[in-house]
Amino acid sequence: MKINTGPIPQAILFSLIALAVFGAAFLGFQYYFPHPGANFGNETRYLLVRGGDNIEKIANNLYRMGAVSSESGFLFFSRLLKKDRLMKVGRYAIKPHSSLAYIIGIITRGESTPFDITVPEGYTISQIANCFESGVEIDMAGFREAVTDRKLIDSLGIQAPSLEGYLAPSTYNVYFCENPRRIVNRMAAHFFNSLPDSFEVKAKRLGLTFHQAVTLASLIEKEAMLDSERPIISAVYLNRLRRGMKLDCDPTVIYAMGGLDRPLLRGDLDYDSPYNTYLYAGLPPGPIANPGVKSLEAAVEPAPVGYLYFVARGNGSHVFSLTLDDHINAIQRIKRLNGQG
């Protein structure tokens, strides 16, 4: 039997070409046109790709959030284009009607969208670490190592065992699982860039070192709720320092005890720590929190007043007194007003 090795009939050739064109068009349609699930909605949603997530896990997360109508399409094209091993850790913004080409592209290029993380004034290093850990899942051990890095601290000219007090409160753009050392460097740089004008010069005029002024600012930050009272509280502490009086600052005791989830008790004032200003005269060894700019300003620009005492009213403001008798009377008056007397 003779086998025909002549030209392929035109009908078959056209059919094969049509099939190839149809197949290419179909694949292009699947890849370049959006095919979201019914539950995605009309707002941008975010996909987290964690270290250790394999391609199946990523596909499942995309399917569950409604970014794709099926896992198989994402898996097929990722593997076909050899992108399945190129997926990068991050937080990815998936817009409504995003195609597989767009989704695979941003993940493999690492076009991660940062979080806006706000660090409030008065947070301690521990609170800041928790803020970042819960928000962007940074390496907690790496963060603690960075804030106690002797080389970094020395490079900033800080005479302290850690960067407590030198991490500027602000809102930061932080990437998912970002290197904590980069975050710490950025916060420390922002602290020095946002220092009030002539801060160190003004501190020296008051008889304070740079570190002491930052420490004083941290006490002001923890005591003051009203901006108008920050310079007055600063004056009280400076007046007491000049007279050799203990500062009797409650927040220093709370800091010494590692933070409290209950009210400070009278017995706590005997807690032995160099940070306890009820037991030890002078400023504590270092800041007890990370102060904002207004507290830093108040530390070196105290109000021209002679007050030596203050007590909280319970509404965010304080009563300031010149003498101990006036202070005791103010305490009793506030207790009566609050129904405690």
C-alpha positions as CSV (number, residue, x, y, z in Angstrom):
1,M,0.0,0.0,0.0
2,K,1.4,3.3,-1.0
3,I,1.4,6.1,1.6
4,N,0.5,9.5,0.4
5,T,3.3,12.0,1.3
6,G,2.0,14.8,-0.7
7,P,0.8,18.2,0.4
8,I,-1.7,18.4,3.3
9,P,-5.1,19.1,1.8
10,Q,-6.1,22.8,2.1
11,A,-9.2,22.0,4.1
12,I,-7.2,20.2,6.8
13,L,-4.5,22.9,6.8
14,F,-7.1,25.6,7.2
15,S,-8.7,23.6,10.0
16,L,-5.3,23.3,11.8
17,I,-4.6,27.0,11.4
18,A,-8.1,27.9,12.6
19,L,-7.7,25.6,15.6
20,A,-4.3,27.1,16.5
21,V,-5.7,30.7,16.1
22,F,-8.8,29.7,18.2
23,G,-6.6,28.1,20.8
24,A,-4.3,31.1,21.0
25,A,-7.3,33.4,21.2
26,F,-8.8,31.3,23.9
27,L,-5.6,31.3,26.0
28,G,-5.2,35.0,25.4
29,F,-8.8,35.6,26.5
30,Q,-8.2,33.6,29.7
31,Y,-4.9,35.3,30.5
32,Y,-5.4,38.9,29.5
33,F,-9.1,39.4,30.3
34,P,-10.5,39.4,33.9
35,H,-12.4,36.4,35.2
36,P,-13.1,37.3,38.8
37,G,-15.3,35.3,41.2
38,A,-18.8,36.4,42.0
39,N,-17.8,37.4,45.5
40,F,-15.0,39.9,44.8
41,G,-17.0,43.1,44.9
42,N,-16.2,46.6,43.6
43,E,-13.3,47.6,45.8
44,T,-9.6,46.8,45.8
45,R,-8.7,43.8,48.0
46,Y,-5.3,42.7,49.2
47,L,-3.5,39.4,48.9
48,L,-0.8,38.5,51.4
49,V,1.9,36.2,50.1
50,R,3.9,34.8,53.1
51,G,7.3,33.2,53.1
52,G,6.7,29.5,52.5
53,D,3.5,29.9,50.6
54,N,3.6,27.6,47.5
55,I,1.8,28.2,44.3
56,E,-1.2,26.1,45.3
57,K,-1.7,28.2,48.5
58,I,-1.5,31.4,46.6
59,A,-4.0,30.1,44.0
60,N,-6.4,29.0,46.8
61,N,-6.2,32.4,48.5
62,L,-6.9,34.2,45.2
63,Y,-9.9,31.9,44.6
64,R,-11.3,32.4,48.2
65,M,-11.0,36.2,47.9
66,G,-12.8,36.1,44.5
67,A,-9.9,37.5,42.5
68,V,-10.1,34.5,40.1
69,S,-13.0,32.3,39.2
70,S,-11.0,29.1,39.5
71,E,-7.6,28.0,40.9
72,S,-6.8,26.0,37.9
73,G,-6.3,28.9,35.5
74,F,-3.9,30.7,37.8
75,L,-1.9,27.4,38.3
76,F,-1.9,26.6,34.6
77,F,-0.5,29.9,33.4
78,S,1.9,30.3,36.3
79,R,3.4,26.9,35.4
80,L,3.2,27.4,31.6
81,L,5.1,30.7,31.9
82,K,7.5,29.3,34.5
83,K,6.4,31.9,37.0
84,D,5.3,29.4,39.8
85,R,8.7,29.6,41.5
86,L,9.0,33.4,41.1
87,M,6.2,34.5,43.5
88,K,7.5,37.1,46.0
89,V,6.5,37.7,49.6
90,G,4.3,40.8,49.9
91,R,0.9,42.5,50.1
92,Y,-0.6,42.9,46.7
93,A,-3.4,45.2,45.7
94,I,-5.9,43.3,43.5
95,K,-8.3,45.7,41.8
96,P,-11.7,44.7,40.6
97,H,-11.6,43.1,37.1
98,S,-7.9,42.2,37.3
99,S,-6.6,39.7,34.8
100,L,-4.4,36.8,35.4
101,A,-1.7,38.6,33.5
102,Y,-1.9,41.5,36.0
103,I,-2.1,39.3,39.1
104,I,0.8,37.1,38.1
105,G,2.8,40.1,37.0
106,I,2.6,42.1,40.2
107,I,3.4,39.1,42.4
108,T,6.4,37.9,40.4
109,R,7.7,41.5,40.1
110,G,7.2,42.0,43.8
111,E,5.1,45.2,43.3
112,S,3.9,45.0,46.9
113,T,1.6,47.7,48.4
114,P,2.8,49.1,51.8
115,F,0.7,49.4,54.9
116,D,0.2,52.7,56.6
117,I,1.2,52.1,60.1
118,T,0.7,54.9,62.7
119,V,3.0,54.9,65.7
120,P,1.3,57.2,68.3
121,E,3.3,59.6,70.6
122,G,4.3,58.0,73.8
123,Y,4.6,54.4,72.6
124,T,7.5,52.4,74.1
125,I,9.8,50.2,72.0
126,S,7.8,47.2,73.0
127,Q,4.5,48.8,72.0
128,I,6.0,49.8,68.6
129,A,7.2,46.3,68.0
130,N,3.7,44.9,68.7
131,C,2.2,47.5,66.4
132,F,4.4,46.4,63.5
133,E,4.2,42.7,64.3
134,S,0.4,42.7,64.3
135,G,0.1,45.0,61.3
136,V,2.9,43.8,58.9
137,E,4.2,40.6,60.6
138,I,7.8,41.8,61.0
139,D,10.4,39.7,62.6
140,M,10.1,40.6,66.3
141,A,13.5,39.2,67.3
142,G,15.0,41.2,64.4
143,F,13.3,44.4,65.6
144,R,14.6,44.0,69.2
145,E,18.0,43.3,67.8
146,A,17.9,46.4,65.7
147,V,16.8,48.8,68.5
148,T,19.7,47.6,70.7
149,D,22.3,47.5,67.9
150,R,25.4,49.1,69.5
151,K,26.9,50.1,66.1
152,L,23.7,51.9,65.1
153,I,23.2,53.6,68.4
154,D,26.9,54.8,68.5
155,S,26.6,56.1,64.9
156,L,23.7,58.3,66.1
157,G,25.8,59.6,69.0
158,I,23.3,58.3,71.6
159,Q,24.6,57.3,75.0
160,A,22.0,54.7,75.8
161,P,21.5,50.9,75.7
162,S,18.7,51.2,73.2
163,L,16.9,53.5,70.9
164,E,14.0,54.0,73.4
165,G,13.0,57.7,73.0
166,Y,14.6,58.0,69.5
167,L,12.0,56.3,67.3
168,A,9.9,59.1,66.0
169,P,6.1,58.8,66.3
170,S,4.6,59.1,62.8
171,T,2.7,57.3,60.1
172,Y,5.1,55.0,58.1
173,N,4.7,53.2,54.8
174,V,5.8,49.7,55.8
175,Y,5.9,46.7,53.5
176,F,4.7,43.3,54.6
177,C,7.5,41.3,56.3
178,E,9.9,44.2,55.7
179,N,13.3,44.0,57.2
180,P,12.9,45.4,60.7
181,R,16.4,47.1,60.6
182,R,15.2,49.2,57.7
183,I,12.1,50.3,59.7
184,V,14.2,51.2,62.7
185,N,16.7,53.1,60.6
186,R,13.9,55.1,59.1
187,M,12.3,55.9,62.4
188,A,15.5,57.0,64.0
189,A,16.3,59.2,60.9
190,H,12.9,60.7,61.2
191,F,13.5,61.5,64.8
192,F,16.6,63.5,64.1
193,N,15.1,65.2,61.0
194,S,12.1,66.4,63.0
195,L,13.9,67.7,66.1
196,P,12.9,71.2,67.1
197,D,15.2,74.0,66.0
198,S,18.3,74.4,68.3
199,F,17.1,71.6,70.5
200,E,20.6,70.7,71.8
201,V,21.5,74.4,72.3
202,K,18.4,75.1,74.3
203,A,18.9,71.9,76.3
204,K,22.4,73.0,77.3
205,R,21.1,76.4,78.4
206,L,18.9,74.5,80.9
207,G,21.8,72.4,82.1
208,L,20.6,69.3,80.3
209,T,22.5,67.0,78.0
210,F,20.9,66.0,74.7
211,H,19.9,62.6,76.2
212,Q,18.5,64.1,79.4
213,A,16.4,66.5,77.3
214,V,14.9,63.6,75.3
215,T,14.3,61.7,78.6
216,L,12.5,64.8,80.1
217,A,10.4,65.0,76.9
218,S,9.4,61.3,77.3
219,L,8.1,62.1,80.9
220,I,6.2,65.1,79.5
221,E,4.7,62.9,76.8
222,K,3.4,60.3,79.2
223,E,1.9,62.9,81.6
224,A,0.4,65.5,79.3
225,M,-2.8,65.1,77.4
226,L,-3.2,68.8,76.5
227,D,-0.6,70.5,74.4
228,S,-1.1,73.7,76.3
229,E,0.1,71.9,79.5
230,R,3.2,70.4,78.1
231,P,5.5,73.5,78.8
232,I,4.0,73.8,82.3
233,I,4.7,70.1,83.1
234,S,8.2,70.6,81.8
235,A,8.6,73.6,84.1
236,V,7.4,71.6,87.1
237,Y,10.0,68.8,86.5
238,L,12.8,71.3,85.8
239,N,11.9,73.3,89.0
240,R,12.0,70.1,91.0
241,L,15.3,69.1,89.5
242,R,16.9,72.5,90.4
243,R,15.7,72.1,94.0
244,G,16.9,68.5,94.3
245,M,13.4,67.2,94.7
246,K,12.4,63.7,93.5
247,L,10.3,63.9,90.3
248,D,7.6,61.5,91.6
249,C,6.5,60.7,88.1
250,D,4.0,57.9,88.0
251,P,4.8,56.8,84.4
252,T,8.4,56.1,85.4
253,V,7.2,53.5,87.8
254,I,4.9,51.9,85.2
255,Y,7.8,51.8,82.8
256,A,10.1,50.3,85.4
257,M,7.6,47.5,86.0
258,G,7.4,46.7,82.3
259,G,4.0,48.3,81.8
260,L,0.8,47.7,83.6
261,D,-2.7,46.6,82.6
262,R,-4.2,48.0,85.8
263,P,-4.1,51.3,87.8
264,L,-0.9,52.1,89.6
265,L,-1.1,51.2,93.3
266,R,0.6,52.9,96.2
267,G,2.6,49.8,96.9
268,D,4.0,50.0,93.4
269,L,5.8,53.2,94.3
270,D,8.4,51.1,96.2
271,Y,9.4,49.1,93.2
272,D,13.1,49.2,93.1
273,S,14.5,50.4,89.8
274,P,16.7,53.3,88.7
275,Y,13.7,54.4,86.6
276,N,11.5,54.8,89.7
277,T,11.6,58.6,90.3
278,Y,9.8,58.1,93.6
279,L,12.9,56.3,94.9
280,Y,15.7,57.9,93.0
281,A,16.4,61.6,92.5
282,G,17.0,63.2,89.2
283,L,15.8,62.0,85.8
284,P,15.7,58.3,85.0
285,P,18.6,56.8,83.1
286,G,16.8,57.2,79.8
287,P,13.5,57.9,78.1
288,I,10.5,55.9,79.1
289,A,8.7,56.3,75.8
290,N,9.1,57.9,72.4
291,P,8.0,61.5,72.6
292,G,6.4,63.6,69.9
293,V,7.7,66.9,68.6
294,K,5.5,69.0,70.9
295,S,6.9,67.3,74.0
296,L,10.4,67.7,72.7
297,E,9.7,71.4,72.3
298,A,8.3,71.7,75.8
299,A,11.3,69.9,77.3
300,V,13.7,72.7,76.1
301,E,11.1,75.6,76.2
302,P,9.4,75.3,79.7
303,A,6.8,77.8,80.7
304,P,8.0,80.6,82.9
305,V,6.2,79.4,86.0
306,G,7.3,78.4,89.5
307,Y,5.0,75.4,90.0
308,L,6.4,72.3,91.8
309,Y,3.3,70.0,91.9
310,F,0.5,68.9,89.7
311,V,-2.4,66.5,90.0
312,A,-4.7,65.1,87.3
313,R,-8.3,66.3,87.3
314,G,-9.5,63.1,85.5
315,N,-10.5,64.9,82.3
316,G,-7.1,65.2,80.7
317,S,-6.1,68.5,82.4
318,H,-4.2,69.1,85.6
319,V,-4.2,71.4,88.7
320,F,-0.8,73.0,89.2
321,S,0.4,74.2,92.6
322,L,3.3,76.2,94.1
323,T,3.3,74.6,97.6
324,L,2.7,71.2,99.0
325,D,-0.3,72.5,101.0
326,D,-1.9,73.8,97.9
327,H,-1.2,70.5,96.2
328,I,-2.8,68.4,99.0
329,N,-5.8,70.7,98.9
330,A,-6.1,70.3,95.1
331,I,-6.0,66.5,95.5
332,Q,-8.8,66.6,98.2
333,R,-10.9,68.9,96.1
334,I,-10.6,66.7,93.0
335,K,-11.5,63.6,95.1
336,R,-14.7,65.4,96.3
337,L,-15.6,66.4,92.8
338,N,-15.1,62.9,91.6
339,G,-17.1,61.4,94.5
340,Q,-14.1,59.9,96.2
341,G,-14.0,62.0,99.2
